[in-house]
Amino acid sequence: MLKRYFLSAVIMAAFLAVFGCTDRGTNVPDYYQTGPWGVWPRGDHVFDTLLALQMTNESKQLPTAILIPNEALSQNGGSPIPTLVLLAPEDADKFYYFNHGLLALYKAMVHSGEIQPMVICCVGNDRVFGGYWYANSAPAGFYDGIIGAPGDSGLVQWIHASIPATIDLPSKRGIGGIATGSYGAFRAMLKHPGTYSSISVTDGPLDFDGLAGNTGLMPLFKTAMEEQLTYGHLGRGIRDSSGVIVRDTFIRFDSLKMSPISRILLGGAYAFSPKDTGVSFSYFAINPNRDTVLLYTRRSITDTASLVKRVIAPPRAYHRFDAAMPFYINSDPALLPSGKELGDVYDPIWGLWLQNNLDALYANAGPDPLAGVNMFFATSQGSAFNYFPMTQSWITFLEGKGLTSQISEYRYQSDAGIDTYNRYTYDILRKMLKFHSDNFGR
């Protein structure tokens, strides 16, 4: 049974004063002693004030929960220790890995000598629309610049400043993720080569269009429209006698939680194709409780064939972000070319997504961005959302770059259906921890 160690209100207030958002670089305090294993549940921190632009994140914080082992505590001398960053999947918060047994699993594996002690920082996904793929945009947040950047404003340097026992070397840092967290981990790695030396992922959206350029996410577009017919409450399409959605009866794209693919794709749209694609921001604080964001140089996507308008806006913001989907959703038949149906790829916006595909990020990352990086893939043909073939396609791409010797794949076999919330996660987490521990010991 998972134990979470929560400090009392008085201790937490003192703890935050030392180990909070001031970046004072002090040691982990002696009173942070919760037995031999401890979890700091409120490691949330302000890395970039522009996170205030992210929907529902007026606190501007990146949510984290951090496992701090006994070996890293200052009263024990702070023995040198590596760092692992884990990104939660869609619709999951910073406690996702702890809710799947991380603490007990880590304790048992260290006790048996299977893995070495390490600090593990678990990053929560923003849960609006299931998350934003840990990408960089105004409504989605500016994740990869925080997660991947090795500089003073980045996550890894903040961890090291807060827990000096962590070893400030790329060879002693790893990153991992599940589902869209897998994409986020590789994105951070490719956007900031040299920050991490190992990466572990499960099946995820790792190749948007597949090796042939016509698979990957693309089959999900029609599925999203099917969800709209089933669940949409703001306006439902109907079918004609041949089963085709009647376009002018479809009123509005709905992001209800019970439409999982629609939600994931809409989160991707706010990450990769928000309507305001070229906005300059000026941010300042009026007082400690109210901040203001001014926008300049608005350059909007003007066509509306795939536009979702103002699904959500922060309550007192000066910005209201629309998003453009990579497929036709508009109800006006005049906006749909002959032969096109709802759910067909809309090339102008799909092109913006492909600029964020991992193969494109690899090409723009300079020579050999994954040189010396060991990679672990846990895969299963039962993975949801077409993730398995996208992962296999990405592995094939990497092998084509001569990285075969740096890649290991574990194929999970089970008679049960696989998703990111069952026994599969616990079993794979064990493999991920072992992989990173071995890599840290190179």
Summary of the structure (lengths in Angstrom):
residues: 442
radius of gyration: 22.1
end to end distance: 32.9
largest distance: 74.3
contacts: 1537
relative contact order: 0.13
helix: 34%
strand: 17%
